[in-house]
Amino acid sequence: MKAVVSDKAAAKSSLAASWRRSMQHHGLDPAERRASERLDRKALDEARGVHERFMLVAGPKLDQLFGLVGSSGCGVLLTDSDGLVLDQRCGDADAAVFRDWGLWPGADWSEAREGTNGIGTCLAEQRRVTIHRDDHFFARNIGMSCMDAPIFGPDGAIVGALDVSSARADQTEGFNRLIAATVAQTARAIEADFFRASFPEARIVVGDGDEADASVLVAVDRDDLVIGATRGARRAFHLEAKGALKPRPASDLFGRDEGPSGFEKAERAAVVRALTRADGNVSQAARALGIGRATLYRRMKRLGLGE
């Protein structure tokens, strides 16, 4: 008989693994009471400069997410891949609390620094997590709940984490699950927008994948070569897991015909696009294609395209 492991059991197992890492690998003591530390303004500005484009893309999504959860006393944080808080949103009435908790730009929320916590554990395990109150490693952090999702860059590597945290004692695990789903959707939207911004001249093809939390996007250049893919697309199409992609014909990924028929289809598509953009004006379409009007007529006839 096949054993069935519940989601709750899997979560507990993952939590136990994070606690072990905190104690055995990072050498932390859960009773330790050291104060949170933050980078000074200069160091924080330098870190933000490295991630300027990422932050620019993510900013509007942070605003939208905060608009949904801010009224319930939650704060929204964006970190880099090391757990450094780059950006944050919180209500004026909650600012002092979040600053005291260390949920503030410049703070380090890696597992190495804070043990089991939403941001650090999300980054360590590269998956969405919810760390509710006493799931936290340090006793001083058990008053908060944290819902996190990873964000992957256009090279397939993790670029940061999106976090919603709350220090409200009345926040339930059921409410946390609702927030966690919204955090995952927002992280995926940031990932997709960041990918598009990284390939501004390319055609972006959207695909379906088995992973609900992964964006499946492929960047195709003007020669129909695949030049970029999100982490979800890399997995779906069995491409390089990380780093720059080796350019390959889009037909190799999407299962189109190869050989002369494939070239014929590509040529037909290019001619149709040119004619459409020119509102059917053959002379204008020919100029756009860089060929003579007579040549275009011959190609249209061969391709079965009427004037």
HELIX and SHEET records of a PDB file:
HELIX    1   1 ASP A    7  ARG A   20  1                                  14    
HELIX    2   2 ARG A   21  HIS A   25  3                                   5    
HELIX    3   3 ARG A   41  VAL A   50  1                                  10    
HELIX    4   4 GLU A   52  VAL A   69  1                                  18    
HELIX    5   5 GLY A   70  SER A   72  5                                   3    
HELIX    6   6 ASP A   92  ASP A   94  5                                   3    
HELIX    7   7 ALA A   95  TRP A  101  1                                   7    
HELIX    8   8 GLU A  111  GLU A  114  1                                   4    
HELIX    9   9 GLY A  118  GLU A  125  1                                   8    
HELIX   10  10 ARG A  133  ASP A  135  5                                   3    
HELIX   11  11 ALA A  139  ASN A  141  5                                   3    
HELIX   12  12 GLU A  173  SER A  198  1                                  26    
HELIX   13  13 ARG A  231  ALA A  236  1                                   6    
HELIX   14  14 ALA A  250  PHE A  254  1                                   5    
HELIX   15  15 GLY A  259  ARG A  277  1                                  19    
HELIX   16  16 VAL A  282  LEU A  289  1                                   8    
HELIX   17  17 ARG A  293  ARG A  302  1                                  10    
SHEET    1   A 5 VAL A  85  ARG A  89  0                                        
SHEET    2   A 5 CYS A  74  ASP A  80 -1                                        
SHEET    3   A 5 ILE A 158  SER A 166 -1                                        
SHEET    4   A 5 SER A 145  PHE A 152 -1                                        
SHEET    5   A 5 VAL A 129  HIS A 132 -1                                        
SHEET    1   B 4 ARG A 203  VAL A 206  0                                        
SHEET    2   B 4 LEU A 217  VAL A 220 -1                                        
SHEET    3   B 4 LEU A 225  ALA A 229 -1                                        
SHEET    4   B 4 ARG A 248  PRO A 249 -1                                        
END                                                                             
